[in-house]
């Protein structure tokens, strides 16, 4: 059913995820990157090396964009691999089992395949353009919630929250004051997948990077969800703000986020 690319991504997510699982149950070094609580562990790098080496061996002409190494390859290929070897490093570093490896493949300007894997829960989310998305062997479908006031939402806070990009502090405060339940889990890739699985009805966040969103965006859209920027425009991976929902509450969440 799925292409060789998707099968490759599924296998690679499991292999790199197993490395994260082994690391999670061990002692490891934790370093700080450029901002407070922007952490890096040796397992971010070990997972990344596994992924990049496999891609280089199998698709040597493809481009690679990864969180830790940036543009590893920048070729003339139409294909770009977008990698987050450990999404949720702060959780991982503090022994909280909410983290994932995220791998996506973009052809020109379209994400065509992707997977997000939490090795601790053994939940593998994956999908392919126009072929649906799955959690392990179960087809994913978004929730049927139509009332924003009855919705269950998830969000995240950026590392540059002190700069309050897009008034994200006021937005969060306004939404929780409305009585709508909101959670903050710490892995944007998983947040998107949880909306795809109907656990949440909607997700919003600012200051994200392409590797945070690429695979999860495809998986959610293939489950019947909708993804836009804050103003409701078509979302592209260079846009750091995101609103992602079951489609039914999308306009309402846009209104909430943009309310003055």
Residue, then its C-alpha position, 0 to 999 in steps of 0.5 A: x500500500x505504502x511507497x518504499x519511502x514510507x516503509x523506509x521512514x517507518x523502519x528508520x523511526x523504529x531503529x532510531x527510536x530504539x536508540x532513544x529508548x535505550x538512552x532513556x533508561x541509562x545515564x547520559x549527559x545534558x547540555x544547554x544550547x543557546x537558550x534557557x532550557x533549550x537542551x541537548x543530550x548525547x542521544x539527540x546526536x546518536x539518534x540523528x547520526x543513525x538517521x542521517x547515515x541511513x539516508x545518505x546510504x540509501x538516497x545519497x543525492x537527497x537533501x537533508x535538514x535536521x534540527x541539530x546539524x542544520x542543512x547536512x546536504x543541500x543538493x539540487x534534488x527535489x527531495x528533502x528529508x526533515x528530521x527531529x531526532x529527539x522532539x521533547x528533549x526537556x522531557x527526555x532529560x527529566x525522565x518524562x516519557x513524552x518524546x518522539x523521533x520525527x522524520x518526514x520527506x518533502x518533494x518540492x513543496x509537498x510533504x509526501x511521507x512522515x512518521x513520528x515514534x514514541x518508543x516508550x509507549x511504542x506508538x508509531x504514527x505514520x502517513x503518506x500523501x493521499x494514502x491516509x495515516x495510521x497509529x501502528x495498524x489503526x487508521x487515524x481519524x480526527x475527533x468529531x467535536x464541533x463546539x469550541x467550548x467543549x474542545x480539548x486543546x493542546x499547546x506549547x511555549x517557545x524558548x523565546x517566550x520572554x519575547x512574547x511572540x504573537x502575544x502567545x502569553x496573553x493568548x494562552x491566558x485568554x483561552x484557559x480563562x474561558x474554561x476550555x481545558x488545555x494541556x502542554x506536553x512538550x513535543x509538538x510532533x506528538x501534539x499534532x499526532x494526538x490531534x490526528x488520533x482524536x485525543x485532542x481537538x486542536x493545537x496551536x503554537x508559535x516559533x516552531x521549526x520545520x522539523x517540529x511540524x513536518x511529519x505531524x502536519x502530514x499525519x494530521x491532514x491525512x487523518x482529516x484535520x486542517x493545518x493553517x497559520x494563525x490567520x487561516x492561510x495555507x501553512x508552509x514549513x517556513x511559517x513558524x505559527x501553526x493552528x491545527x484542528x479536527x477541521x470542525x473547530x478550526x475557524x473558532x480556534x483562529x478566532x480565539x487565538x486572534x482575539x484582542 
